[in-house]
Amino acid sequence: MTKKEYDAVVVGSGPNGLAAAITLQQAGLSVLIVEGKSTIGGGLRTEEVTLPGFKHDICSAIHPLAAGSPFFNTLPLADFGLEFIYPEVASAHPFDTGQAAVLFQSIQKTAQTLGVDQQAYEKLAGFLTKAWPKVAVDTLGPLTFPSHPLDFAAFGLRALPPATWFKHLFKGTQAQGLLAGMAAHAIQPLSNLTTSAIGLVLLTAGHLRGWPIPKGGSGQIAQALAMYFQSLGGKIETNFYVESLQQLPSSHAVLFDITPRQLLKIAGHTFSPLYRWQLERYRYGMGIFKIDWALDAPIPFTDENCRKAGTLHLGNTLQEITDTEKLSSQGGYPDKPFVLLAQQSQYDPSRAPEGKHTAWAYCHVPNGSTRDRTEAIENQVERFAPGFRDRILARHVMNTAQVQQHNPNYIGGDINGGILDITQLFTRPALRFSPYRTSTKGLYICSSSTPPGGGVHGMCGYHAARKALQDVFQIGENRTLIP
């Protein structure tokens, strides 16, 4: 090969950019990461945005997929300061009745909270936890012939239906609500095909590994990944915002941890008309309205298990969540939106001054919305935790424009890098033999706009880097880092 300044350059330092860079550096290449912000991390950043001493996760907060990532689990991240804390209750889902469905790591303990659906839940969760180790790598990657086809097919039959299917699988509102809350992480109407998949993957992760909190904040995941990358000889440059290919040092491959919209601006002039046409039609999903609170005391949830939970889904019944997510996707603003809430300081005292607490929450809103949803979100918390407002010391809010300003990958507030519906699940960002290749030789996309999509797991970056290793550096597919 002609001598270049670097073998590869990775644009963007989110979890996928870091994963791609590590994969390339592990293969003995020279790799540079360039990051537009002054700090690394993408959605993995922790800052004091309310009051001094209160550490808030700006985007990603709870990390079941990071703890269970097939790639991250091959890395010695604990040696570089990453410590996960596992809440006693992974997730809780309160109802207006005062009761709550609860996700424990134990399947049996979880099932005991679900009344009439105890046996049905044990059967489903038992199958999922047994099948997942065989299907995880295939599920968290591009569409290929699976290594365990029968298990993959059995998992797919349960994952393909819309999440509204849970009302037929379970008889009681508690089991239905528990699964609906998890499926709502898909950020789309629960009537869409494959929304069950999101809920089932999160459920399985909870039983196999729990839903952990990184000690000190989500930024610690990025720091550990970066430190490991640098220990291998990799280099990182911050305050390097890329607007054109001419800004980049010479290299044999460039991997972009960005979405199609930014990729078109930077490299669109090099793409084939067909590929450019496909990227121009890539669809983004709903955005989020986000709140961080500094609190004088823990949130006073009525249910005891809710007070112990790291994560809460505030949406009541499956039917209510179905209705509100549909309305939000159609451009509306429900009075009682589905709210995803995390209370990290319950288990990580480093997040707040002694005796004080933090909380993190968002609801889904139409893409690009600038409407203030503070009152609606706080009403939902107060609904299940009377007296919550009296404990607020300060708040920091972000509408979709501010979310995108913080991270340009969040187009219109979409934190998934594009809607994860049936038409963009495995073919994101374009229908190609490999979704990570662009039409220009040596240019790849490695962001959450590629399979398997959003979440802190690094698998998009890992798979994109593997493809670059094969194409550009003739390091074949048999060189698999994941067992």
Summary of the structure (lengths in Angstrom):
residues: 483
radius of gyration: 21.4
end to end distance: 30.2
largest distance: 68.8
contacts: 1828
relative contact order: 0.20
helix: 41%
strand: 16%
